[in-house]
Amino acid sequence: METHEELVRQMKIDALRRELRLGAEQAERGEFFEDIMEDIIAEARQRRNG
């Protein structure tokens, strides 16, 4: 049986994977711009920190 901490960790990893997948899909479509990279990172941090 998984502990609460393991479940929370897995949920965070899954959320990170979703964020990275979305970003990769955008980059493949040419929707990624270098000058907004910091904005993307900041948004992901805000979501992570709630």
N, CA and C atoms as a LAMMPS dump frame, in Angstrom:
ITEM: TIMESTEP
0
ITEM: NUMBER OF ATOMS
150
ITEM: BOX BOUNDS ff ff ff
-5.0000000000000000e+02 5.0000000000000000e+02
-5.0000000000000000e+02 5.0000000000000000e+02
-5.0000000000000000e+02 5.0000000000000000e+02
ITEM: ATOMS id mol type element x y z
1 1 1 N 0.842 -1.183 0
2 1 2 C 0 0 0
3 1 3 C 0.89 1.25 0
4 2 1 N 0.512 2.21 -0.829
5 2 2 C 1.288 3.437 -0.913
6 2 3 C 0.95 4.364 0.245
7 3 1 N 1.959 5.072 0.681
8 3 2 C 1.729 6.046 1.74
9 3 3 C 1.172 7.328 1.132
10 4 1 N 0.657 8.174 1.989
11 4 2 C 0.121 9.459 1.549
12 4 3 C 1.187 10.269 0.823
13 5 1 N 2.399 10.273 1.349
14 5 2 C 3.492 11.033 0.744
15 5 3 C 3.814 10.522 -0.653
16 6 1 N 3.789 9.209 -0.84
17 6 2 C 4.065 8.64 -2.153
18 6 3 C 2.979 9.029 -3.15
19 7 1 N 1.729 9.016 -2.701
20 7 2 C 0.626 9.397 -3.572
21 7 3 C 0.716 10.86 -3.976
22 8 1 N 1.041 11.726 -3.027
23 8 2 C 1.19 13.152 -3.321
24 8 3 C 2.34 13.363 -4.305
25 9 1 N 3.439 12.677 -4.084
26 9 2 C 4.596 12.788 -4.979
27 9 3 C 4.213 12.355 -6.393
28 10 1 N 3.5 11.245 -6.503
29 10 2 C 3.091 10.76 -7.817
30 10 3 C 2.142 11.735 -8.498
31 11 1 N 1.263 12.347 -7.74
32 11 2 C 0.346 13.335 -8.303
33 11 3 C 1.121 14.529 -8.855
34 12 1 N 2.157 14.963 -8.133
35 12 2 C 2.981 16.082 -8.591
36 12 3 C 3.733 15.718 -9.86
37 13 1 N 4.261 14.499 -9.911
38 13 2 C 4.977 14.044 -11.1
39 13 3 C 4.033 13.984 -12.296
40 14 1 N 2.839 13.471 -12.078
41 14 2 C 1.85 13.398 -13.152
42 14 3 C 1.479 14.788 -13.658
43 15 1 N 1.319 15.74 -12.755
44 15 2 C 0.993 17.112 -13.148
45 15 3 C 2.132 17.716 -13.966
46 16 1 N 3.358 17.469 -13.547
47 16 2 C 4.517 17.976 -14.287
48 16 3 C 4.567 17.371 -15.682
49 17 1 N 4.3 16.084 -15.786
50 17 2 C 4.287 15.433 -17.102
51 17 3 C 3.236 16.05 -18.019
52 18 1 N 2.061 16.354 -17.47
53 18 2 C 1.016 16.986 -18.284
54 18 3 C 1.476 18.348 -18.788
55 19 1 N 2.085 19.136 -17.902
56 19 2 C 2.572 20.467 -18.294
57 19 3 C 3.628 20.351 -19.39
58 20 1 N 4.539 19.437 -19.214
59 20 2 C 5.608 19.267 -20.199
60 20 3 C 5.06 18.767 -21.531
61 21 1 N 4.08 17.87 -21.485
62 21 2 C 3.479 17.358 -22.716
63 21 3 C 2.794 18.488 -23.483
64 22 1 N 2.053 19.333 -22.763
65 22 2 C 1.38 20.458 -23.411
66 22 3 C 2.392 21.399 -24.055
67 23 1 N 3.454 21.675 -23.343
68 23 2 C 4.496 22.55 -23.878
69 23 3 C 5.163 21.958 -25.109
70 24 1 N 5.412 20.656 -25.077
71 24 2 C 6.032 19.988 -26.219
72 24 3 C 5.104 20.035 -27.433
73 25 1 N 3.819 19.82 -27.204
74 25 2 C 2.854 19.882 -28.306
75 25 3 C 2.804 21.283 -28.907
76 26 1 N 2.849 22.296 -28.067
77 26 2 C 2.845 23.675 -28.562
78 26 3 C 4.106 23.964 -29.374
79 27 1 N 5.234 23.495 -28.889
80 27 2 C 6.492 23.718 -29.603
81 27 3 C 6.469 23.039 -30.966
82 28 1 N 5.914 21.836 -31.039
83 28 2 C 5.828 21.133 -32.318
84 28 3 C 4.953 21.886 -33.311
85 29 1 N 3.966 22.599 -32.825
86 29 2 C 3.099 23.384 -33.694
87 29 3 C 3.686 24.769 -33.982
88 30 1 N 4.835 25.055 -33.425
89 30 2 C 5.466 26.35 -33.637
90 30 3 C 4.897 27.448 -32.768
91 31 1 N 4.222 27.08 -31.699
92 31 2 C 3.582 28.06 -30.821
93 31 3 C 4.467 28.466 -29.65
94 32 1 N 5.689 28.017 -29.638
95 32 2 C 6.585 28.311 -28.53
96 32 3 C 7.5 29.471 -28.918
97 33 1 N 7.604 30.43 -28.033
98 33 2 C 8.448 31.591 -28.274
99 33 3 C 9.433 31.734 -27.122
100 34 1 N 10.685 31.918 -27.464
101 34 2 C 11.737 32.022 -26.449
102 34 3 C 11.447 33.107 -25.409
103 35 1 N 10.897 34.236 -25.846
104 35 2 C 10.724 35.358 -24.929
105 35 3 C 9.596 35.15 -23.92
106 36 1 N 8.79 34.115 -24.071
107 36 2 C 7.747 33.861 -23.068
108 36 3 C 8.072 32.643 -22.2
109 37 1 N 9.27 32.098 -22.368
110 37 2 C 9.663 30.923 -21.596
111 37 3 C 9.566 31.194 -20.092
112 38 1 N 10.014 32.342 -19.657
113 38 2 C 9.952 32.67 -18.231
114 38 3 C 8.507 32.736 -17.747
115 39 1 N 7.601 33.231 -18.594
116 39 2 C 6.181 33.266 -18.231
117 39 3 C 5.628 31.854 -18.046
118 40 1 N 6.015 30.949 -18.932
119 40 2 C 5.559 29.56 -18.842
120 40 3 C 6.047 28.929 -17.544
121 41 1 N 7.306 29.153 -17.227
122 41 2 C 7.882 28.595 -15.995
123 41 3 C 7.187 29.193 -14.78
124 42 1 N 6.936 30.482 -14.796
125 42 2 C 6.261 31.141 -13.672
126 42 3 C 4.849 30.599 -13.479
127 43 1 N 4.119 30.392 -14.579
128 43 2 C 2.77 29.833 -14.481
129 43 3 C 2.788 28.435 -13.898
130 44 1 N 3.736 27.617 -14.331
131 44 2 C 3.832 26.255 -13.807
132 44 3 C 4.156 26.271 -12.316
133 45 1 N 5.024 27.193 -11.907
134 45 2 C 5.343 27.307 -10.476
135 45 3 C 4.128 27.742 -9.667
136 46 1 N 3.357 28.669 -10.211
137 46 2 C 2.161 29.13 -9.512
138 46 3 C 1.156 27.984 -9.33
139 47 1 N 0.972 27.201 -10.391
140 47 2 C 0.065 26.055 -10.292
141 47 3 C 0.563 25.052 -9.273
142 48 1 N 1.88 24.832 -9.29
143 48 2 C 2.483 23.864 -8.381
144 48 3 C 2.343 24.313 -6.924
145 49 1 N 2.526 25.602 -6.686
146 49 2 C 2.483 26.125 -5.324
147 49 3 C 1.079 26.499 -4.88
148 50 1 N 0.151 26.427 -5.809
149 50 2 C -1.252 26.656 -5.528
150 50 3 C -1.572 27.99 -5.034
